[in-house]
Amino acid sequence: MKKLPIHSETFQTLLESYKSWLEVLGYAESTVYNLPNHLREFFHYLEKKKGYQDIRFVTNHTIKDYYEQLSGRSNNRRGGGLSKAFLNKHQQALKLFQTYLKEHNVKRRFGIHLKGEKNQGHLMKNVLTQSEIKELFDTCDYSHMEAHFRQRDRTILALLYSCGLRRNEAVHINCSDILFEKGRVYVRKGKNYKERFVPINTHNLQIIEEYMYDGRLDFLRNKETDSLLVSNQGRRMGDGSIALRLGAIIEATGNETIKEKGITLHTLRHSIATHLLQNKVPIKSISTFLGHSSLESTQIYTHLVKQEELIKQ
């Protein structure tokens, strides 16, 4: 996909500018790498299939045609069609591109309302129950042969679930960002570079404290970085490495129900948001806790919890 040629100078400029915009807004490295590649495929389609050299003639009908051909395209690596998750990534790329155009005052004649929207029922299905979260924490007693790895595993869960951090936020937490006396975690690398302070209870502070002043000291070159989560090579852990440790914790549970849920790092954030709502925490407080820019982003959890309650009745 990244090798697909585009010849229009307008498209090339838009592509580079879009990528720089994502970087400035603080999106994860994987997002900054992948979404421009998806946009490149869209530009390639406009040139090859439509004969367009810029976006002036792109309409809702153009977007619909593009998605129909994309849905029918074969997977070059594995055969068969493209997965829903992959199609959703293409949609995310175009939606963010639409936001980019709006912020740069570029006139357009299309909106992004495509097939493949995230299924809210699927999101609710993947949310962990509170007892399953407890099982993940308990599993950290034997999730690795080495004690300092187990302590780091608990800290990962504390950041991603108990603090509700995005994966990129967890990656960039430093030791100096844990404010023990105030019971807060300072998030310096929030989405769109928005800073915030996240409350953390005594129990989870103790988890982080034990790791920071005990387990962390057993990792190589730990004094050479202020990063809270240190890799086995003594560097800041990346989101891929954190995801691997989450996978190891899930595997160690031996719980097939948890395994079948397809848990990701972001699932832990979805789970804490859902649990807070179930415990009647005001939605405004949850929105602030999660670092959402508007209540609309938090509102999805209200709908999910209501749907679950109706199912149980």
NUVO-270673 format. One record per residue: residue in one letter; chain; x negated, y negated, z negated of N, C-alpha, C in turn. Coordinates in steps of 0.1 Angstrom, whole numbers. Example, Ala and Ser with C-alpha at 12.3 -4.5 7.8 and 13.67 -1.06 7.14 Angstrom:
<nodes>
A,A,-132,57,-78,-123,45,-78,-132,33,-78
S,A,-128,22,-71,-137,11,-71,-129,0,-79
</nodes>
This chain:
<nodes>
M,A,-8,12,0,0,0,0,-9,-13,0
K,A,-19,-13,-8,-28,-25,-9,-35,-27,4
K,A,-36,-17,12,-44,-18,25,-35,-23,36
L,A,-22,-24,34,-13,-28,45,-16,-42,50
P,A,-18,-43,63,-22,-56,68,-11,-67,68
I,A,-14,-79,65,-6,-90,67,-14,-101,74
H,A,-8,-107,85,-16,-116,93,-12,-130,91
S,A,0,-133,86,5,-146,84,-3,-153,73
E,A,-9,-165,76,-16,-173,66,-7,-177,55
T,A,6,-179,58,15,-183,48,17,-172,38
F,A,19,-160,43,20,-148,34,8,-145,26
Q,A,-4,-147,32,-17,-145,25,-18,-155,14
T,A,-15,-167,16,-16,-178,6,-6,-175,-5
L,A,6,-171,-2,16,-168,-12,12,-157,-21
L,A,6,-147,-15,2,-135,-22,-9,-138,-32
E,A,-19,-146,-28,-30,-150,-37,-25,-159,-48
S,A,-16,-168,-45,-10,-177,-54,-1,-170,-65
Y,A,6,-160,-60,15,-152,-68,7,-144,-79
K,A,-4,-138,-74,-13,-131,-83,-19,-140,-93
S,A,-24,-152,-89,-30,-161,-99,-19,-166,-109
W,A,-7,-167,-105,4,-172,-113,6,-161,-124
L,A,6,-148,-120,8,-137,-130,-3,-137,-140
E,A,-15,-140,-135,-27,-140,-144,-25,-151,-155
V,A,-21,-163,-150,-20,-175,-159,-9,-172,-169
L,A,1,-165,-165,12,-162,-175,9,-151,-185
G,A,-2,-145,-183,-7,-135,-193,-1,-121,-191
Y,A,3,-118,-179,8,-104,-177,-4,-94,-178
A,A,0,-82,-181,-10,-71,-183,-18,-69,-170
E,A,-31,-65,-171,-39,-63,-160,-33,-54,-149
S,A,-26,-43,-154,-19,-34,-145,-8,-41,-137
T,A,-1,-50,-143,10,-57,-137,4,-67,-126
V,A,-7,-74,-130,-13,-83,-121,-19,-76,-109
Y,A,-23,-63,-111,-28,-56,-100,-17,-50,-91
N,A,-7,-44,-97,3,-37,-89,14,-45,-83
L,A,19,-55,-89,30,-63,-84,26,-70,-71
P,A,15,-76,-70,11,-82,-57,10,-72,-46
N,A,6,-60,-49,6,-49,-39,20,-46,-34
H,A,30,-46,-43,43,-44,-39,48,-55,-30
L,A,44,-67,-34,48,-79,-26,42,-78,-12
R,A,29,-73,-12,23,-72,1,31,-63,10
E,A,36,-52,5,44,-43,13,56,-50,19
F,A,62,-58,11,74,-66,15,70,-75,27
F,A,59,-82,25,54,-91,36,51,-83,48
H,A,45,-72,47,42,-63,58,54,-59,66
Y,A,65,-56,58,78,-53,64,83,-64,72
L,A,83,-77,66,88,-88,72,81,-91,86
E,A,68,-89,86,60,-91,98,63,-80,109
K,A,62,-68,104,63,-57,114,77,-54,119
K,A,87,-54,110,101,-51,113,109,-63,117
K,A,106,-74,112,115,-86,114,108,-96,123
G,A,95,-96,124,88,-106,131,87,-119,125
Y,A,89,-120,111,88,-132,104,74,-135,100
Q,A,70,-148,100,57,-153,96,58,-161,83
D,A,70,-164,78,71,-170,65,85,-166,59
I,A,89,-172,48,101,-167,41,114,-175,44
R,A,113,-184,54,124,-193,57,136,-186,61
F,A,134,-174,68,145,-167,74,150,-155,66
V,A,144,-153,54,147,-142,46,161,-145,39
T,A,170,-136,40,183,-137,34,186,-125,25
N,A,197,-125,19,201,-114,10,202,-101,19
H,A,207,-103,31,208,-91,41,194,-86,44
T,A,184,-94,45,170,-90,48,165,-81,36
I,A,168,-86,24,164,-79,12,171,-65,11
K,A,184,-65,14,191,-52,14,185,-42,24
D,A,182,-47,36,177,-38,47,163,-33,42
Y,A,155,-42,36,142,-37,31,143,-26,21
Y,A,153,-28,12,154,-18,1,159,-5,7
E,A,168,-5,17,173,7,23,161,15,29
Q,A,152,8,36,141,15,43,131,20,32
L,A,130,12,21,121,16,11,126,28,3
S,A,139,29,1,145,40,-6,143,53,3
G,A,143,51,16,141,63,24,127,66,28
R,A,117,58,23,103,61,26,98,72,18
S,A,90,80,24,84,92,17,73,88,8
N,A,70,96,-2,59,94,-11,47,99,-5
N,A,37,91,-2,25,95,6,16,105,-2
R,A,17,104,-16,8,112,-24,15,126,-27
R,A,28,125,-31,34,137,-36,45,143,-27
G,A,48,136,-16,59,141,-8,72,137,-14
G,A,83,139,-7,96,136,-12,98,121,-11
G,A,109,116,-17,111,102,-18,105,95,-29
L,A,106,81,-29,100,73,-40,109,75,-52
S,A,103,75,-64,110,76,-77,118,64,-80
K,A,128,65,-88,135,53,-92,126,43,-100
A,A,117,49,-108,108,40,-115,99,32,-105
F,A,95,38,-95,87,31,-85,95,21,-77
L,A,107,24,-74,116,14,-68,119,2,-77
N,A,120,5,-90,122,-6,-99,110,-15,-100
K,A,98,-10,-98,86,-18,-98,86,-28,-86
H,A,91,-22,-74,92,-31,-63,102,-42,-65
Q,A,113,-39,-72,123,-49,-75,118,-59,-85
Q,A,110,-54,-95,104,-64,-104,95,-74,-97
A,A,87,-68,-87,78,-77,-80,86,-88,-73
L,A,97,-84,-66,105,-94,-59,112,-104,-68
K,A,117,-99,-79,123,-108,-89,114,-118,-94
L,A,102,-114,-98,92,-123,-103,87,-133,-92
F,A,87,-128,-79,84,-136,-68,94,-147,-66
Q,A,107,-144,-68,118,-153,-68,116,-164,-79
T,A,112,-160,-91,109,-169,-102,98,-178,-98
Y,A,87,-172,-92,76,-180,-88,80,-191,-78
L,A,88,-187,-68,92,-197,-58,100,-208,-64
K,A,109,-205,-74,117,-215,-81,108,-225,-88
E,A,99,-219,-96,90,-228,-104,81,-237,-95
H,A,79,-232,-83,70,-240,-74,79,-248,-64
N,A,92,-249,-67,101,-257,-59,101,-254,-44
V,A,100,-241,-41,101,-236,-27,115,-232,-24
K,A,121,-238,-14,135,-235,-11,136,-221,-5
R,A,146,-213,-9,148,-200,-4,163,-197,-1
R,A,166,-187,6,180,-184,10,184,-171,5
F,A,177,-166,-5,180,-152,-9,179,-151,-24
G,A,186,-141,-30,185,-137,-44,181,-123,-45
I,A,176,-118,-56,172,-104,-57,183,-97,-66
H,A,192,-90,-59,202,-82,-65,202,-69,-58
L,A,193,-60,-62,190,-48,-55,195,-36,-62
K,A,195,-25,-55,198,-12,-62,186,-8,-70
G,A,188,1,-80,177,5,-88,175,-3,-101
E,A,186,-11,-105,185,-18,-117,183,-8,-129
K,A,176,-13,-139,173,-4,-150,187,0,-157
N,A,188,13,-159,200,19,-164,200,17,-179
Q,A,210,10,-185,210,8,-199,212,20,-207
G,A,220,29,-201,223,42,-208,210,50,-209
H,A,202,50,-198,189,57,-199,180,51,-209
L,A,181,38,-211,172,31,-221,177,36,-235
M,A,190,36,-237,195,41,-250,191,55,-253
K,A,191,63,-243,188,78,-244,173,79,-249
N,A,165,70,-244,151,72,-248,147,65,-261
V,A,156,57,-267,153,51,-280,152,62,-290
L,A,141,61,-298,139,70,-309,148,67,-321
T,A,153,77,-328,160,75,-340,151,71,-351
Q,A,156,66,-362,147,63,-374,140,75,-380
S,A,147,86,-379,141,99,-385,130,103,-375
E,A,131,101,-362,121,105,-353,109,96,-354
I,A,111,83,-357,100,74,-359,92,78,-372
K,A,99,82,-382,93,87,-394,85,99,-391
E,A,90,108,-382,82,120,-379,69,117,-371
L,A,70,106,-363,57,102,-356,47,97,-366
F,A,51,89,-376,42,85,-386,36,96,-394
D,A,45,106,-398,41,117,-406,31,126,-398
T,A,33,126,-385,24,135,-376,10,129,-376
C,A,8,117,-379,-5,111,-380,-14,117,-391
D,A,-8,125,-399,-16,133,-409,-24,143,-403
Y,A,-21,147,-390,-28,158,-384,-29,156,-368
S,A,-27,143,-364,-27,140,-350,-41,141,-343
H,A,-52,142,-351,-65,143,-346,-74,150,-357
M,A,-85,156,-353,-94,163,-362,-101,153,-371
E,A,-104,141,-366,-111,131,-373,-102,121,-380
A,A,-105,118,-393,-97,110,-401,-95,96,-396
H,A,-107,90,-390,-106,76,-386,-97,75,-373
F,A,-96,86,-365,-87,85,-354,-72,86,-359
R,A,-70,93,-369,-56,94,-375,-52,81,-381
Q,A,-61,74,-388,-58,61,-393,-55,51,-382
R,A,-63,52,-371,-60,43,-360,-47,46,-354
D,A,-43,59,-353,-30,63,-348,-19,56,-356
R,A,-20,57,-369,-9,50,-377,-9,35,-374
T,A,-20,29,-373,-21,15,-370,-14,12,-357
I,A,-16,20,-347,-10,18,-334,5,18,-335
L,A,10,28,-343,25,29,-345,30,16,-353
A,A,22,12,-362,26,0,-370,27,-12,-362
L,A,18,-14,-352,18,-26,-343,29,-25,-333
L,A,31,-13,-327,41,-12,-316,55,-10,-321
Y,A,57,-3,-332,70,-1,-337,73,-11,-348
S,A,66,-11,-359,69,-19,-371,69,-34,-368
C,A,59,-38,-359,58,-52,-355,65,-55,-342
G,A,69,-45,-335,76,-47,-322,68,-53,-311
L,A,55,-51,-311,46,-58,-302,47,-52,-288
R,A,45,-60,-278,43,-55,-264,29,-49,-264
R,A,27,-40,-254,15,-33,-254,3,-43,-252
N,A,5,-53,-243,-6,-63,-241,-9,-71,-254
E,A,1,-73,-261,0,-80,-274,-8,-72,-284
A,A,-5,-59,-285,-12,-50,-294,-27,-49,-290
V,A,-29,-48,-277,-43,-47,-272,-52,-59,-277
H,A,-46,-71,-277,-54,-83,-280,-53,-87,-295
I,A,-47,-79,-304,-48,-82,-318,-62,-80,-323
N,A,-67,-91,-330,-80,-90,-337,-78,-88,-352
C,A,-89,-84,-358,-89,-82,-373,-85,-95,-380
S,A,-90,-106,-375,-87,-119,-381,-72,-123,-379
D,A,-65,-116,-371,-50,-119,-368,-41,-112,-379
I,A,-47,-104,-387,-39,-97,-397,-40,-106,-410
L,A,-29,-113,-413,-29,-123,-424,-23,-116,-436
F,A,-31,-109,-444,-26,-100,-455,-19,-109,-465
E,A,-24,-120,-469,-18,-128,-480,-4,-133,-476
K,A,-2,-136,-463,10,-142,-458,20,-131,-453
G,A,15,-119,-452,24,-108,-447,28,-110,-433
R,A,19,-115,-425,22,-118,-411,11,-113,-402
V,A,14,-111,-389,5,-108,-379,5,-119,-368
Y,A,-6,-125,-365,-7,-136,-356,-8,-130,-342
V,A,2,-133,-333,2,-128,-320,-3,-139,-311
R,A,-16,-139,-307,-22,-150,-299,-20,-148,-284
K,A,-17,-135,-280,-16,-132,-266,-2,-127,-262
G,A,8,-135,-266,21,-132,-263,24,-135,-248
K,A,36,-130,-244,40,-132,-230,41,-147,-227
N,A,37,-151,-215,36,-165,-211,27,-173,-220
Y,A,18,-166,-227,8,-173,-236,15,-179,-248
K,A,27,-174,-252,34,-180,-263,29,-173,-276
E,A,25,-181,-285,20,-176,-298,31,-174,-308
R,A,30,-165,-317,40,-163,-327,34,-156,-339
F,A,41,-157,-351,37,-149,-363,48,-139,-365
V,A,44,-126,-366,53,-115,-368,53,-110,-383
P,A,64,-109,-390,64,-104,-404,61,-89,-404
I,A,53,-85,-414,50,-71,-416,51,-68,-431
N,A,57,-56,-434,59,-53,-448,47,-47,-454
T,A,48,-46,-467,36,-41,-475,31,-27,-471
H,A,41,-18,-468,37,-5,-464,29,-5,-452
N,A,33,-12,-442,25,-12,-429,12,-20,-430
L,A,13,-31,-439,0,-38,-441,-10,-28,-447
Q,A,-5,-19,-456,-15,-10,-462,-20,0,-452
I,A,-12,4,-442,-17,13,-432,-28,6,-424
I,A,-26,-7,-421,-36,-14,-413,-49,-17,-421
E,A,-46,-20,-434,-58,-23,-443,-67,-11,-445
E,A,-61,1,-447,-68,13,-448,-77,16,-436
Y,A,-70,14,-424,-78,16,-412,-89,6,-410
M,A,-86,-7,-412,-95,-18,-410,-108,-17,-419
Y,A,-106,-13,-431,-117,-13,-441,-122,1,-444
D,A,-117,11,-436,-122,24,-438,-124,31,-424
G,A,-113,35,-418,-114,42,-406,-121,35,-394
R,A,-119,22,-393,-124,14,-382,-140,14,-383
L,A,-145,15,-395,-159,14,-397,-167,26,-392
D,A,-159,37,-389,-165,49,-384,-166,49,-368
F,A,-160,39,-362,-161,38,-347,-174,31,-343
L,A,-180,36,-332,-193,30,-328,-192,15,-325
R,A,-202,8,-329,-204,-6,-326,-192,-14,-331
N,A,-185,-10,-342,-173,-17,-346,-176,-32,-350
K,A,-188,-35,-354,-192,-48,-358,-194,-58,-347
E,A,-195,-52,-335,-197,-60,-323,-185,-66,-317
T,A,-173,-63,-322,-160,-68,-317,-151,-71,-328
D,A,-142,-81,-327,-132,-84,-337,-119,-77,-334
S,A,-119,-70,-323,-107,-62,-319,-103,-53,-330
L,A,-90,-53,-333,-85,-44,-344,-85,-29,-339
L,A,-80,-27,-327,-80,-13,-321,-93,-11,-313
V,A,-102,-3,-319,-115,-1,-313,-115,13,-306
S,A,-121,13,-294,-122,26,-287,-134,34,-293
N,A,-135,47,-288,-145,56,-292,-159,51,-288
Q,A,-159,42,-278,-172,36,-273,-175,23,-279
G,A,-167,19,-289,-169,6,-296,-164,-6,-289
R,A,-155,-4,-279,-149,-16,-272,-135,-17,-276
R,A,-129,-28,-272,-114,-30,-274,-107,-20,-266
M,A,-97,-13,-273,-89,-3,-266,-80,-9,-256
G,A,-79,-3,-244,-70,-8,-234,-56,-1,-236
D,A,-46,-6,-229,-33,-1,-230,-32,14,-226
G,A,-40,18,-216,-40,32,-211,-45,41,-222
S,A,-56,37,-230,-61,45,-241,-51,46,-252
I,A,-44,35,-255,-33,35,-265,-22,44,-261
A,A,-18,44,-248,-8,53,-244,-11,67,-245
L,A,-24,70,-243,-29,84,-244,-28,89,-259
R,A,-31,80,-268,-30,83,-282,-15,85,-286
L,A,-6,77,-281,8,79,-284,12,93,-279
G,A,8,96,-267,11,109,-261,6,121,-270
A,A,-6,119,-275,-12,129,-284,-4,131,-297
I,A,1,119,-302,9,120,-314,22,127,-311
I,A,29,124,-300,41,130,-296,39,145,-294
E,A,28,149,-288,26,163,-286,24,170,-299
A,A,17,163,-308,14,170,-321,26,172,-330
T,A,37,165,-327,50,167,-334,55,181,-332
G,A,53,186,-320,59,199,-316,74,198,-315
N,A,80,186,-315,94,183,-314,98,182,-300
E,A,105,192,-294,109,192,-280,119,180,-277
T,A,127,176,-286,136,165,-284,129,152,-282
I,A,119,150,-290,111,138,-288,103,139,-275
K,A,97,150,-272,89,152,-260,97,149,-247
E,A,110,153,-247,119,152,-236,124,138,-233
K,A,121,129,-243,127,115,-242,118,106,-233
G,A,106,111,-229,98,103,-220,94,90,-227
I,A,88,91,-239,85,80,-247,73,72,-241
T,A,74,59,-240,63,50,-236,60,41,-247
L,A,49,33,-245,46,23,-256,58,13,-258
H,A,64,10,-247,75,0,-248,88,6,-255
T,A,89,19,-255,100,26,-261,100,23,-276
L,A,88,21,-282,87,18,-296,93,4,-299
R,A,91,-5,-290,96,-18,-291,111,-18,-290
H,A,116,-10,-280,131,-9,-278,137,-3,-291
S,A,130,7,-297,135,14,-308,136,5,-321
I,A,126,-4,-324,127,-12,-335,138,-23,-333
A,A,139,-28,-321,150,-38,-318,164,-31,-321
T,A,166,-19,-316,178,-12,-318,181,-9,-333
H,A,171,-5,-340,172,-2,-354,175,-15,-362
L,A,169,-26,-359,172,-38,-366,187,-42,-364
L,A,192,-41,-352,206,-44,-349,215,-34,-357
Q,A,212,-22,-357,220,-12,-364,220,-15,-379
N,A,210,-22,-384,209,-26,-398,214,-40,-401
K,A,222,-45,-391,229,-58,-392,220,-70,-393
V,A,207,-69,-388,199,-81,-387,204,-90,-377
P,A,205,-103,-380,211,-113,-370,203,-113,-357
I,A,210,-114,-346,203,-113,-333,193,-124,-330
K,A,195,-135,-336,186,-146,-335,173,-143,-341
S,A,173,-137,-353,161,-133,-360,154,-122,-352
I,A,161,-113,-346,155,-102,-338,148,-108,-326
S,A,155,-118,-319,149,-125,-308,136,-132,-311
T,A,135,-138,-323,123,-145,-327,112,-135,-330
F,A,116,-124,-337,107,-113,-340,101,-107,-328
L,A,108,-105,-317,103,-99,-305,96,-109,-296
G,A,98,-122,-299,91,-131,-290,98,-134,-277
H,A,112,-132,-277,119,-134,-265,121,-149,-263
S,A,121,-153,-250,122,-168,-247,137,-172,-248
S,A,146,-163,-247,160,-166,-248,168,-154,-254
L,A,180,-157,-259,188,-147,-265,193,-137,-255
E,A,193,-141,-242,198,-132,-232,190,-119,-231
S,A,176,-120,-233,168,-109,-233,171,-99,-244
T,A,175,-104,-256,178,-96,-268,192,-90,-267
Q,A,201,-97,-259,215,-93,-259,217,-79,-254
I,A,208,-74,-245,209,-60,-240,210,-50,-251
Y,A,203,-52,-262,203,-43,-273,217,-42,-280
T,A,223,-54,-280,237,-55,-286,246,-46,-278
H,A,245,-47,-265,254,-38,-256,251,-23,-258
L,A,238,-20,-259,234,-6,-261,239,0,-274
V,A,238,-8,-285,243,-3,-298,258,-1,-298
K,A,265,-11,-291,279,-9,-290,284,3,-283
Q,A,276,5,-272,279,17,-263,277,30,-272
E,A,266,30,-279,263,42,-287,274,44,-298
E,A,279,33,-304,289,34,-314,302,40,-308
L,A,305,35,-296,317,40,-289,316,55,-286
I,A,305,60,-282,302,74,-279,304,82,-292
K,A,300,77,-303,301,85,-316,315,85,-321
Q,A,324,76,-317,338,76,-322,346,87,-317
</nodes>
